[in-house]
Amino acid sequence: MTKAGLLSWAVLITVASLTAAAPLQVYLASTPRAVREVEALAPNDFAAFEAYYRVADADASGPSADADLPLDEVAAVRVTYTTLAVPLPPSWPSTRCDEFDVRLMEEDPPAVCYAEQGWAVFIAFKEDFPWWRRFVGGFVRGLRFFLSFAQPNEVPFPAVVEVEGG
């Protein structure tokens, strides 16, 4: 191949990599707060922690600013985490989110549960969140990583979840 041909390929590869979509950034928008009910299993009296995630504005770094609106209205995702053994209804079918088998609680809008020995996380999305499977995979990977360092009574929610292809 000629030098001109190699240069053309190098320019094409560089342009393609520069124009590739950056991952969607989904930010923790609230400090996890203690709750006494896992909404997906209501009514119950489970000790849990709940927080909201928001998609970053395309024109800014960080969460979008809708300070006048309640967080549960503008957040894209609600996450509830518990360290209690939670009985999962057999009616919730299994589905895949990246490498994780999760239980699908609702399809539209999506809501899922992922559980391991000693903890469970419930993730509920707004209707307009088409990348929910990728978010679940990224969130669970981050949660598992931070759990390996967390002290008792710490809530190890990742501050940012990057969603590839978002």
VOGU-3710 file (C-alpha; in Angstrom, 3 decimals, decimal comma):
1> mtkagllswa> 0,000/0,000/0,000  1,279/3,465/-0,808  1,990/6,176/1,729  -1,031/8,100/0,458  -3,209/5,019/0,933  -1,954/4,488/4,477  -2,489/8,156/5,281  -6,064/7,961/3,961  -6,811/4,957/6,190  -5,244/6,665/9,215
11> vlitvaslta> -7,391/9,783/8,672  -10,523/7,661/8,200  -9,886/5,682/11,397  -9,159/8,873/13,355  -12,330/10,598/12,109  -14,410/7,492/12,864  -13,064/7,280/16,414  -13,628/10,998/17,023  -17,220/10,820/15,801  -18,100/7,674/17,786
21> aaplqvylas> -20,834/8,359/20,301  -19,554/9,133/23,767  -21,132/7,080/26,541  -24,273/8,497/28,101  -23,494/9,727/31,631  -26,120/8,956/34,274  -25,417/10,725/37,582  -26,439/9,985/41,138  -28,789/12,897/41,754  -29,600/12,335/45,410
31> tpravrevea> -27,867/11,057/48,479  -29,174/7,569/49,215  -31,802/7,890/51,933  -33,087/5,259/54,317  -36,575/3,977/53,523  -38,756/1,395/55,259  -40,358/-0,115/52,191  -39,227/-1,650/48,934  -41,912/-0,242/46,670  -41,737/-3,166/44,241
41> lapndfaafe> -42,752/-5,528/47,051  -45,182/-3,226/48,890  -46,591/-3,508/51,442  -43,560/-4,509/53,489  -41,242/-3,248/56,183  -37,791/-3,785/54,665  -34,895/-1,561/55,677  -33,511/-0,210/52,431  -31,802/2,765/50,803  -33,202/4,644/47,850
51> ayyrvadada> -31,632/7,137/45,443  -32,320/8,691/42,073  -30,186/8,947/38,942  -30,448/11,583/36,216  -29,095/11,753/32,697  -26,523/14,515/32,159  -27,471/17,404/29,907  -25,882/17,141/26,481  -24,587/20,725/26,802  -23,203/20,487/30,341
61> sgpsadadlp> -21,107/18,269/32,505  -23,130/16,906/35,382  -26,804/16,436/36,081  -29,397/18,552/34,333  -30,802/21,370/36,434  -34,545/21,269/37,154  -34,307/22,573/40,708  -37,996/23,515/40,869  -39,259/20,010/40,105  -39,456/17,079/42,532
71> ldevaavrvt> -36,602/14,659/41,965  -38,885/11,685/41,379  -40,398/13,572/38,403  -37,143/14,480/36,634  -35,000/11,469/37,518  -34,579/8,803/34,850  -33,952/5,984/37,331  -34,939/5,086/40,909  -32,701/2,576/42,700  -33,561/0,795/45,951
81> yttlavplpp> -30,916/-1,313/47,706  -31,369/-3,646/50,652  -29,124/-6,061/52,517  -32,077/-8,176/53,617  -32,986/-11,519/52,093  -35,875/-10,633/49,825  -38,287/-13,286/48,548  -38,690/-12,713/44,815  -42,033/-13,655/43,292  -41,735/-16,587/40,854
91> swpstrcdef> -43,941/-14,663/38,422  -41,059/-12,274/37,628  -39,365/-13,708/34,514  -35,582/-13,725/34,063  -33,901/-11,555/31,450  -30,313/-10,563/30,632  -28,713/-7,190/31,208  -25,152/-7,474/29,949  -23,658/-10,411/31,863  -26,284/-10,362/34,626
101> dvrlmeedpp> -29,468/-12,382/34,995  -32,105/-10,073/36,424  -35,770/-10,484/37,230  -38,140/-8,340/35,181  -40,780/-6,869/37,474  -42,421/-4,625/34,853  -41,918/-4,249/31,114  -43,292/-0,786/30,354  -41,686/1,176/31,854  -39,003/-1,343/32,744
111> avcyaeqgwa> -38,315/-2,289/36,351  -35,890/-5,029/37,377  -34,434/-6,731/40,413  -30,932/-8,142/40,733  -30,059/-10,148/43,831  -26,970/-11,836/45,216  -26,442/-13,514/48,553  -26,799/-10,801/51,164  -28,285/-8,016/49,064  -30,757/-7,031/46,359
121> vfiafkedfp> -31,236/-3,977/44,195  -34,464/-2,815/42,557  -34,123/-0,503/39,555  -37,121/1,308/38,058  -36,973/3,462/34,921  -39,041/6,213/33,377  -40,739/5,387/30,110  -38,216/7,341/28,042  -35,053/5,417/28,991  -34,258/3,116/26,032
131> wwrrfvggfv> -30,812/2,110/27,359  -32,126/0,508/30,536  -30,396/-2,860/30,008  -27,002/-1,170/29,616  -27,637/0,977/32,691  -28,470/-2,114/34,777  -25,249/-3,835/33,675  -23,128/-0,756/34,422  -24,854/-0,078/37,732  -24,513/-3,661/38,984
141> rglrfflsfa> -20,829/-3,770/37,971  -20,223/-0,518/39,871  -22,233/-1,621/42,903  -20,380/-4,941/43,118  -17,037/-3,119/42,865  -17,892/-0,632/45,623  -19,374/-3,362/47,834  -15,936/-4,948/47,937  -14,642/-1,803/49,735  -17,721/-0,696/51,664
151> qpnevpfpav> -17,840/-0,625/55,427  -20,934/-1,874/57,265  -23,819/0,608/56,932  -22,265/2,297/53,861  -24,408/2,572/50,775  -22,078/1,927/47,843  -24,014/3,455/44,953  -21,783/4,479/42,022  -21,796/8,257/41,498  -21,783/7,926/37,703
161> vevegg> -22,908/5,090/35,460  -21,653/5,309/31,880  -24,027/3,774/29,373  -22,268/2,743/26,181  -24,174/3,535/23,009  -26,518/5,912/24,826
//
